[in-house]
């Protein structure tokens, strides 16, 4: 099989390689709708507050249960288990219909409770799709290009916000109608993606592993409690979890903070966000996708982490002017492209065997997103007491992520999934 041979090291033919790229992009579009949902929500937040008079408590609940947090974590937990049990294809194909249903609530929302309901449904669908998609991408990729192919999903993650934010700039004069059109475009993409994904094949890795385990005990989440897997989970949760507390707060609330604390216009705050994600794409293409399979991944990760700590410290030390915000965005965007999120996708795919891969990703993703949801509930209140206090807290989160990443980063560049699994089992 092309997919299996590619990861084992045999070079697929041109047609087979084209199919790998196509399926990688179709799987990676889960990242586009994930990030697009998050940033569309951040774009709408200030307008929703003004239009529907959303209270600070409801604002916190929307952030806590959004596509960025608790509901996505619950979806990942459920979807990861189902993905390992029934296959990647069943999950990543049909959850897009559920996503479109949830997005319809946000598109036509006329009250805070509808916004809350829509985000819960969208989050569940996005969460279920992530472990299925990330597992599939790792299982498709040739062993010396796993970082490169994982980078495609990260490019799509950054592309979602760029498209959403540019639409936000164009549609800003239309107010709530513009927001409805932005959410509507994500709903349409989910429906189209359902059609194209129906033509994809099941992961050859999963098919072979499932056949080999026939007649034996079923793989289940309890196996993740063994010392080997538990160490990997704790490492990933610590490294990515602390970073995601910064990223989730920044992604969902930064435009709102710029408008309410920094005094920037809606157009200026959206433009800064679009610049942020656009530079992130450049960083992924020129740094992560070129170097992740060739250099010491621990050093690459740490370079990114130190840049991000410095970039966030600017907001903690200096007034939140447009110039400071622009410098902050440029530093963070350049660093994030080859930082914690890119490596979380890569390492979480490598550190677990095939029939536990999606379950483990779902567990780690759930812990991270639920933790973010709990923290997000308090962000509006922390911002009201002083933005610089919140900024220092976020600097601390980035520092903790850096330390954990440096200590625990694996060295799997150039190895096949079989070689990594055999080394771990030895």
NUDRENDO-669522 format. One record per residue (C-alpha): residue number from 1; residue in one letter; x, y, z. Coordinates in steps of 0.25 Angstrom, whole numbers. Each point is the difference from the previous one (the first is absolute). Example, Ala and Ser with C-alpha at 12.3 -4.5 7.8 and 13.67 -1.06 7.14 Angstrom:
+-----+-----+-------+-------+-------+
!   n ! res !    c1 !    c2 !    c3 !
+-----+-----+-------+-------+-------+
!   1 !   A !    49 !   -18 !    31 !
!   2 !   S !     6 !    14 !    -2 !
+-----+-----+-------+-------+-------+
This chain:
+-----+-----+-------+-------+-------+
!   n ! res !    c1 !    c2 !    c3 !
+-----+-----+-------+-------+-------+
!   1 !   X !     0 !     0 !     0 !
!   2 !   X !     5 !    14 !    -4 !
!   3 !   X !    -2 !     6 !    14 !
!   4 !   X !     6 !   -11 !     8 !
!   5 !   X !    12 !    -1 !    -9 !
!   6 !   X !     3 !    14 !     0 !
!   7 !   X !     1 !     1 !    15 !
!   8 !   X !     8 !   -13 !     0 !
!   9 !   X !    10 !     7 !    -9 !
!  10 !   X !    -3 !    -5 !   -14 !
!  11 !   X !    -2 !    12 !    -9 !
!  12 !   X !   -14 !     0 !    -6 !
!  13 !   X !    -2 !     3 !   -15 !
!  14 !   X !    -5 !    13 !    -5 !
!  15 !   X !   -14 !    -4 !     0 !
!  16 !   X !     1 !    -5 !    14 !
!  17 !   X !     7 !    12 !     5 !
!  18 !   X !   -11 !     9 !    -6 !
!  19 !   X !   -10 !    -8 !     8 !
!  20 !   X !     8 !     1 !    13 !
!  21 !   X !     0 !    15 !    -2 !
!  22 !   X !   -15 !     1 !    -4 !
!  23 !   X !    -4 !    -9 !    12 !
!  24 !   X !     9 !     8 !     9 !
!  25 !   X !    -6 !    13 !    -4 !
!  26 !   X !   -14 !    -5 !     2 !
!  27 !   X !     3 !    -5 !    14 !
!  28 !   X !     7 !    12 !     3 !
!  29 !   X !   -12 !     9 !    -3 !
!  30 !   X !    -4 !    -4 !    14 !
!  31 !   X !    10 !    10 !     4 !
!  32 !   X !    -6 !    11 !    -9 !
!  33 !   X !   -14 !    -1 !     6 !
!  34 !   X !     6 !    -2 !    14 !
!  35 !   X !     7 !    13 !     0 !
!  36 !   X !   -10 !     7 !    -9 !
!  37 !   X !   -11 !    -3 !    10 !
!  38 !   X !     9 !     6 !    11 !
!  39 !   X !     4 !    12 !    -7 !
!  40 !   X !   -14 !     3 !    -6 !
!  41 !   X !    -5 !    -1 !    15 !
!  42 !   X !    11 !    10 !     4 !
!  43 !   X !    -4 !     9 !   -11 !
!  44 !   X !   -15 !     0 !     4 !
!  45 !   X !     3 !     1 !    15 !
!  46 !   X !     0 !    15 !     1 !
!  47 !   X !   -12 !     2 !   -10 !
!  48 !   X !    -8 !   -11 !     8 !
!  49 !   X !     2 !     7 !    13 !
!  50 !   X !    -4 !    13 !    -6 !
!  51 !   X !   -12 !    -5 !    -7 !
!  52 !   X !    -6 !   -11 !     9 !
!  53 !   X !     5 !     7 !    13 !
!  54 !   X !     8 !   -13 !     5 !
!  55 !   X !     3 !     0 !    14 !
!  56 !   X !    15 !    -2 !     5 !
!  57 !   X !    -5 !   -14 !     6 !
!  58 !   X !    -6 !    -4 !   -13 !
!  59 !   X !    12 !     5 !    -8 !
!  60 !   X !     9 !    -9 !     9 !
!  61 !   X !    -9 !   -12 !    -2 !
!  62 !   X !     0 !     2 !   -15 !
!  63 !   X !    15 !     1 !     0 !
!  64 !   X !     1 !   -12 !    10 !
!  65 !   X !    -9 !    -9 !    -9 !
!  66 !   X !     4 !     5 !   -14 !
!  67 !   X !     6 !    -8 !   -11 !
!  68 !   X !    13 !     4 !     6 !
!  69 !   X !    -2 !    -6 !    14 !
!  70 !   X !    -8 !   -10 !     8 !
!  71 !   X !   -10 !    -5 !   -11 !
!  72 !   X !    12 !    -2 !   -10 !
!  73 !   X !     7 !    -8 !    12 !
!  74 !   X !   -12 !    -9 !     2 !
!  75 !   X !    -2 !    -2 !   -15 !
!  76 !   X !    15 !    -4 !    -1 !
!  77 !   X !    -1 !   -10 !    12 !
!  78 !   X !   -12 !    -7 !    -7 !
!  79 !   X !     5 !     1 !   -14 !
!  80 !   X !    13 !    -5 !     3 !
!  81 !   X !    -5 !   -13 !     6 !
!  82 !   X !   -10 !    -2 !   -11 !
!  83 !   X !    11 !     2 !   -10 !
!  84 !   X !     9 !   -11 !     5 !
!  85 !   X !   -12 !    -9 !     1 !
!  86 !   X !    -7 !     2 !   -13 !
!  87 !   X !    10 !     7 !    -9 !
!  88 !   X !     4 !    14 !    -4 !
!  89 !   X !    -9 !     1 !   -12 !
!  90 !   X !   -13 !    -2 !     7 !
!  91 !   X !     3 !    11 !    10 !
!  92 !   X !     7 !    11 !    -9 !
!  93 !   X !   -11 !    -2 !   -10 !
!  94 !   X !   -13 !     1 !     7 !
!  95 !   X !     4 !    10 !    11 !
!  96 !   X !     0 !    11 !   -10 !
!  97 !   X !   -15 !    -1 !    -1 !
!  98 !   X !    -1 !     2 !    15 !
!  99 !   X !     9 !    12 !    -1 !
! 100 !   X !    -9 !     6 !   -11 !
! 101 !   X !   -12 !    -2 !     9 !
! 102 !   X !     7 !     7 !    11 !
! 103 !   X !     5 !    11 !    -9 !
! 104 !   X !   -14 !     3 !    -5 !
! 105 !   X !    -4 !     4 !    15 !
! 106 !   X !    12 !    10 !     0 !
! 107 !   X !    -4 !     5 !   -14 !
! 108 !   X !   -14 !     3 !     3 !
! 109 !   X !     2 !     4 !    15 !
! 110 !   X !    -9 !    10 !     6 !
! 111 !   X !     2 !    -2 !    15 !
! 112 !   X !    11 !    -3 !     9 !
! 113 !   X !    -5 !   -14 !     3 !
! 114 !   X !     0 !    -3 !   -15 !
! 115 !   X !    15 !     4 !    -1 !
! 116 !   X !     3 !    -9 !    12 !
! 117 !   X !    -7 !   -12 !    -6 !
! 118 !   X !     7 !     2 !   -14 !
! 119 !   X !    14 !     0 !     6 !
! 120 !   X !    -3 !   -12 !     9 !
! 121 !   X !    -4 !    -8 !   -13 !
! 122 !   X !    11 !     5 !    -8 !
! 123 !   X !    10 !    -3 !    10 !
! 124 !   X !    -4 !   -14 !     2 !
! 125 !   X !     1 !    -2 !   -15 !
! 126 !   X !    14 !     7 !    -1 !
! 127 !   X !     5 !    -8 !    11 !
! 128 !   X !    -4 !   -13 !    -5 !
! 129 !   X !     6 !     3 !   -14 !
! 130 !   X !    14 !     4 !     5 !
! 131 !   X !     5 !   -13 !     5 !
! 132 !   X !    -5 !    -8 !   -12 !
! 133 !   X !     6 !    10 !    -9 !
! 134 !   X !    14 !     1 !     7 !
! 135 !   X !     1 !   -15 !     1 !
! 136 !   X !    -3 !    -1 !   -15 !
! 137 !   X !    10 !    10 !    -4 !
! 138 !   X !    11 !    -7 !     8 !
! 139 !   X !    -4 !   -13 !    -6 !
! 140 !   X !     0 !     5 !   -14 !
! 141 !   X !    14 !     7 !     0 !
! 142 !   X !    13 !    -6 !    -4 !
! 143 !   X !     9 !    -2 !    12 !
! 144 !   X !    10 !    11 !    -4 !
! 145 !   X !   -11 !    10 !    -3 !
! 146 !   X !   -10 !    -1 !    12 !
! 147 !   X !     4 !    14 !     5 !
! 148 !   X !    -2 !     5 !   -14 !
! 149 !   X !   -14 !    -6 !    -2 !
! 150 !   X !    -4 !     4 !    14 !
! 151 !   X !     3 !    14 !    -3 !
! 152 !   X !   -10 !     0 !   -11 !
! 153 !   X !   -11 !    -2 !    11 !
! 154 !   X !     6 !    12 !     7 !
! 155 !   X !     0 !     8 !   -12 !
! 156 !   X !   -14 !    -2 !    -1 !
! 157 !   X !    -2 !     3 !    14 !
! 158 !   X !     6 !    14 !    -2 !
! 159 !   X !    -7 !     2 !   -13 !
! 160 !   X !   -14 !    -2 !     6 !
! 161 !   X !     2 !    13 !     8 !
! 162 !   X !     6 !     8 !   -11 !
! 163 !   X !   -12 !    -3 !    -9 !
! 164 !   X !   -10 !     3 !    11 !
! 165 !   X !     7 !    13 !     4 !
! 166 !   X !     1 !     5 !   -14 !
! 167 !   X !   -14 !    -3 !    -1 !
! 168 !   X !    -2 !     8 !    13 !
! 169 !   X !     7 !    12 !    -6 !
! 170 !   X !    -9 !     0 !   -13 !
! 171 !   X !   -13 !    -3 !     8 !
! 172 !   X !     3 !     9 !    12 !
! 173 !   X !   -10 !    11 !    -5 !
! 174 !   X !   -11 !   -10 !     0 !
! 175 !   X !     1 !    -3 !    15 !
! 176 !   X !    -8 !   -12 !     4 !
! 177 !   X !    -3 !    -4 !   -14 !
! 178 !   X !    14 !    -1 !    -4 !
! 179 !   X !     3 !    -9 !    12 !
! 180 !   X !   -12 !    -9 !    -5 !
! 181 !   X !     7 !    -1 !   -13 !
! 182 !   X !    13 !    -4 !     6 !
! 183 !   X !    -6 !   -11 !     8 !
! 184 !   X !    -8 !    -4 !   -12 !
! 185 !   X !    13 !    -2 !    -9 !
! 186 !   X !     5 !   -10 !    11 !
! 187 !   X !   -13 !    -7 !    -1 !
! 188 !   X !     0 !    -2 !   -15 !
! 189 !   X !    15 !    -5 !     1 !
! 190 !   X !    -4 !   -10 !    10 !
! 191 !   X !   -11 !    -6 !   -10 !
! 192 !   X !     9 !     0 !   -12 !
! 193 !   X !    11 !    -7 !     9 !
! 194 !   X !   -10 !   -11 !     3 !
! 195 !   X !    -1 !    -3 !   -14 !
! 196 !   X !    15 !     0 !    -4 !
! 197 !   X !     3 !    -8 !    13 !
! 198 !   X !   -10 !   -11 !    -4 !
! 199 !   X !    10 !    -4 !   -12 !
! 200 !   X !    12 !    -1 !    10 !
! 201 !   X !     5 !   -14 !     4 !
! 202 !   X !     2 !    -5 !    14 !
! 203 !   X !    14 !     1 !     6 !
! 204 !   X !     8 !   -12 !    -4 !
! 205 !   X !     8 !     0 !    13 !
! 206 !   X !   -14 !    -1 !     8 !
! 207 !   X !    -5 !   -11 !    -9 !
! 208 !   X !    12 !    -9 !     1 !
! 209 !   X !     1 !     3 !    15 !
! 210 !   X !   -14 !    -4 !     2 !
! 211 !   X !     1 !   -12 !    -8 !
! 212 !   X !    12 !    -5 !     8 !
! 213 !   X !    -7 !     2 !    13 !
! 214 !   X !   -12 !    -8 !    -4 !
! 215 !   X !    -3 !   -11 !    10 !
! 216 !   X !     8 !     7 !    11 !
! 217 !   X !    -4 !    10 !    10 !
! 218 !   X !    -5 !    14 !    -4 !
! 219 !   X !     9 !    12 !     1 !
! 220 !   X !    -6 !     9 !    10 !
! 221 !   X !     3 !    13 !     8 !
! 222 !   X !     4 !    -7 !    12 !
! 223 !   X !    13 !    -4 !    -7 !
! 224 !   X !     4 !    15 !     0 !
! 225 !   X !     2 !    -2 !    15 !
! 226 !   X !    13 !    -8 !    -2 !
! 227 !   X !    12 !     8 !     4 !
! 228 !   X !     5 !     1 !   -14 !
! 229 !   X !   -13 !     6 !    -5 !
! 230 !   X !    -3 !     8 !    12 !
! 231 !   X !    14 !     7 !    -1 !
! 232 !   X !    -3 !     4 !   -14 !
! 233 !   X !   -14 !     5 !     3 !
! 234 !   X !     5 !     9 !    12 !
! 235 !   X !    11 !     5 !    -9 !
! 236 !   X !    -9 !     4 !   -11 !
! 237 !   X !   -11 !     6 !    10 !
! 238 !   X !    11 !     8 !     7 !
! 239 !   X !     7 !     5 !   -13 !
! 240 !   X !   -13 !     3 !    -8 !
! 241 !   X !    -9 !     3 !    11 !
! 242 !   X !     7 !    12 !     6 !
! 243 !   X !     3 !     5 !   -14 !
! 244 !   X !   -15 !    -1 !    -4 !
! 245 !   X !    -4 !     8 !    12 !
! 246 !   X !     7 !    11 !    -6 !
! 247 !   X !    -4 !    -3 !   -14 !
! 248 !   X !   -15 !    -2 !     3 !
! 249 !   X !    -1 !    12 !     8 !
! 250 !   X !     8 !     8 !   -11 !
! 251 !   X !    -8 !    -6 !   -11 !
! 252 !   X !   -14 !     2 !     5 !
! 253 !   X !     1 !    13 !     8 !
! 254 !   X !    11 !     8 !    -6 !
! 255 !   X !    -9 !     8 !   -10 !
! 256 !   X !    -9 !     2 !    12 !
! 257 !   X !    11 !     5 !     9 !
! 258 !   X !     6 !     9 !   -11 !
! 259 !   X !   -14 !     7 !    -1 !
! 260 !   X !    -3 !     1 !    15 !
! 261 !   X !    14 !     2 !     6 !
! 262 !   X !     8 !     5 !   -12 !
! 263 !   X !   -10 !     9 !    -6 !
! 264 !   X !     2 !    -5 !   -14 !
! 265 !   X !   -11 !    -1 !   -10 !
! 266 !   X !    -6 !   -13 !    -5 !
! 267 !   X !     7 !     2 !   -13 !
! 268 !   X !    14 !     2 !     6 !
! 269 !   X !    -2 !   -12 !    10 !
! 270 !   X !    -4 !    -9 !   -11 !
! 271 !   X !    11 !     5 !    -9 !
! 272 !   X !    11 !    -3 !    11 !
! 273 !   X !    -6 !   -14 !     1 !
! 274 !   X !     0 !    -3 !   -15 !
! 275 !   X !    15 !     4 !     0 !
! 276 !   X !     3 !    -9 !    12 !
! 277 !   X !    -6 !   -12 !    -7 !
! 278 !   X !     6 !     3 !   -14 !
! 279 !   X !    14 !     1 !     6 !
! 280 !   X !    -2 !   -13 !     7 !
! 281 !   X !    -3 !    -7 !   -13 !
! 282 !   X !    13 !     6 !    -6 !
! 283 !   X !     7 !    -5 !    13 !
! 284 !   X !    -5 !   -14 !    -2 !
! 285 !   X !     3 !    -1 !   -15 !
! 286 !   X !    14 !     5 !     2 !
! 287 !   X !     4 !    -5 !    13 !
! 288 !   X !    -8 !   -12 !     6 !
! 289 !   X !    -3 !    -7 !   -13 !
! 290 !   X !    15 !     1 !    -5 !
! 291 !   X !     7 !    -3 !    13 !
! 292 !   X !    -9 !    -8 !     9 !
! 293 !   X !     5 !   -13 !    -7 !
! 294 !   X !    14 !     4 !    -1 !
! 295 !   X !     5 !     7 !    13 !
! 296 !   X !     0 !    -2 !    15 !
! 297 !   X !   -15 !     2 !     3 !
! 298 !   X !     3 !     3 !    15 !
! 299 !   X !     9 !    12 !    -5 !
! 300 !   X !   -11 !     5 !   -10 !
! 301 !   X !   -11 !    -1 !    10 !
! 302 !   X !     8 !     8 !    11 !
! 303 !   X !     4 !    11 !   -10 !
! 304 !   X !   -15 !     2 !    -3 !
! 305 !   X !    -3 !     0 !    15 !
! 306 !   X !    10 !    10 !     4 !
! 307 !   X !    -5 !    10 !   -11 !
! 308 !   X !   -14 !    -2 !     5 !
! 309 !   X !     4 !     3 !    14 !
! 310 !   X !     6 !    13 !    -4 !
! 311 !   X !   -11 !     4 !    -9 !
! 312 !   X !   -10 !    -2 !    10 !
! 313 !   X !     8 !     8 !    11 !
! 314 !   X !    -1 !    12 !    -9 !
! 315 !   X !   -15 !     1 !     3 !
! 316 !   X !     3 !    -2 !    15 !
! 317 !   X !    10 !    11 !     1 !
! 318 !   X !    -5 !    10 !   -10 !
! 319 !   X !   -13 !     8 !    -2 !
! 320 !   X !    -9 !    -7 !   -10 !
! 321 !   X !     2 !    10 !   -12 !
! 322 !   X !    -2 !    -4 !   -15 !
! 323 !   X !    15 !     0 !    -2 !
! 324 !   X !     3 !    -9 !    12 !
! 325 !   X !   -11 !    -9 !    -5 !
! 326 !   X !     6 !    -1 !   -14 !
! 327 !   X !    14 !    -4 !     6 !
! 328 !   X !    -7 !   -10 !     9 !
! 329 !   X !    -7 !    -6 !   -12 !
! 330 !   X !    12 !    -1 !    -9 !
! 331 !   X !     8 !    -7 !    10 !
! 332 !   X !   -10 !   -10 !     5 !
! 333 !   X !    -4 !    -3 !   -14 !
! 334 !   X !    14 !    -3 !    -5 !
! 335 !   X !     2 !    -9 !    12 !
! 336 !   X !   -13 !    -7 !     1 !
! 337 !   X !     1 !    -6 !   -14 !
! 338 !   X !    11 !   -10 !     5 !
! 339 !   X !    -4 !    -1 !    14 !
! 340 !   X !    -9 !    -7 !    10 !
! 341 !   X !   -13 !    -3 !    -8 !
! 342 !   X !     8 !    -5 !   -12 !
! 343 !   X !     8 !    -9 !     8 !
! 344 !   X !   -12 !    -5 !     9 !
! 345 !   X !    -6 !    -5 !   -13 !
! 346 !   X !    12 !    -7 !    -4 !
! 347 !   X !     5 !    -6 !    13 !
! 348 !   X !   -14 !    -4 !     4 !
! 349 !   X !    -1 !    -8 !   -13 !
! 350 !   X !    13 !    -7 !     3 !
! 351 !   X !     0 !    -4 !    15 !
! 352 !   X !   -11 !   -10 !    -1 !
! 353 !   X !    -3 !   -13 !    -7 !
! 354 !   X !   -10 !     0 !   -12 !
! 355 !   X !   -12 !    -5 !     8 !
! 356 !   X !     2 !    10 !    11 !
! 357 !   X !     5 !    11 !    -8 !
! 358 !   X !   -14 !     8 !    -2 !
! 359 !   X !    -4 !    -4 !    14 !
! 360 !   X !    12 !     6 !     6 !
! 361 !   X !    -1 !    12 !    -8 !
! 362 !   X !   -14 !     2 !     4 !
! 363 !   X !     3 !    -1 !    15 !
! 364 !   X !    12 !    10 !    -1 !
! 365 !   X !    -8 !     9 !    -9 !
! 366 !   X !   -12 !    -1 !    10 !
! 367 !   X !     8 !     3 !    12 !
! 368 !   X !     6 !    12 !    -7 !
! 369 !   X !   -12 !     6 !    -5 !
! 370 !   X !    -9 !    -2 !    12 !
! 371 !   X !    11 !     6 !     8 !
! 372 !   X !     0 !    12 !    -9 !
! 373 !   X !   -15 !     1 !     1 !
! 374 !   X !     1 !     1 !    15 !
! 375 !   X !    10 !    11 !    -1 !
! 376 !   X !    -8 !     7 !   -11 !
! 377 !   X !   -12 !     2 !    10 !
! 378 !   X !     9 !     9 !     8 !
! 379 !   X !     7 !     8 !   -11 !
! 380 !   X !   -10 !    11 !    -1 !
! 381 !   X !     0 !     2 !    15 !
! 382 !   X !    16 !     0 !     0 !
! 383 !   X !     0 !    10 !   -12 !
! 384 !   X !   -10 !     9 !     8 !
! 385 !   X !    10 !     1 !    12 !
! 386 !   X !    12 !     3 !    -9 !
! 387 !   X !     5 !    -5 !   -13 !
! 388 !   X !    15 !     0 !     5 !
! 389 !   X !    -4 !   -10 !    10 !
! 390 !   X !    -5 !    -9 !   -10 !
! 391 !   X !    12 !     2 !    -9 !
! 392 !   X !     9 !    -4 !    11 !
! 393 !   X !    -8 !   -13 !     2 !
! 394 !   X !     1 !    -3 !   -14 !
! 395 !   X !    15 !     2 !     0 !
! 396 !   X !     1 !   -10 !    11 !
! 397 !   X !    -8 !   -10 !    -8 !
! 398 !   X !    10 !     1 !   -12 !
! 399 !   X !    12 !    -2 !     9 !
! 400 !   X !    -6 !   -12 !     6 !
! 401 !   X !    -3 !    -6 !   -13 !
! 402 !   X !    14 !     3 !    -4 !
! 403 !   X !     7 !    -7 !    11 !
! 404 !   X !    -9 !   -13 !    -1 !
! 405 !   X !     2 !     0 !   -15 !
! 406 !   X !    15 !     1 !     1 !
! 407 !   X !     1 !   -11 !    11 !
! 408 !   X !   -10 !   -10 !    -7 !
! 409 !   X !     2 !     2 !   -15 !
! 410 !   X !     2 !   -13 !    -8 !
! 411 !   X !    10 !    -2 !   -11 !
! 412 !   X !    -8 !    -7 !   -11 !
! 413 !   X !     4 !     7 !   -12 !
! 414 !   X !     2 !    -9 !   -12 !
! 415 !   X !    -6 !   -13 !     7 !
! 416 !   X !   -12 !    -7 !    -5 !
! 417 !   X !   -12 !    -3 !     9 !
! 418 !   X !     4 !   -14 !     2 !
! 419 !   X !    14 !     3 !     4 !
! 420 !   X !    -5 !    10 !    10 !
! 421 !   X !   -10 !   -10 !     6 !
! 422 !   X !    11 !   -11 !     0 !
! 423 !   X !     9 !     9 !     8 !
! 424 !   X !   -10 !     4 !    10 !
! 425 !   X !    -4 !   -14 !     2 !
! 426 !   X !    14 !    -5 !     2 !
+-----+-----+-------+-------+-------+
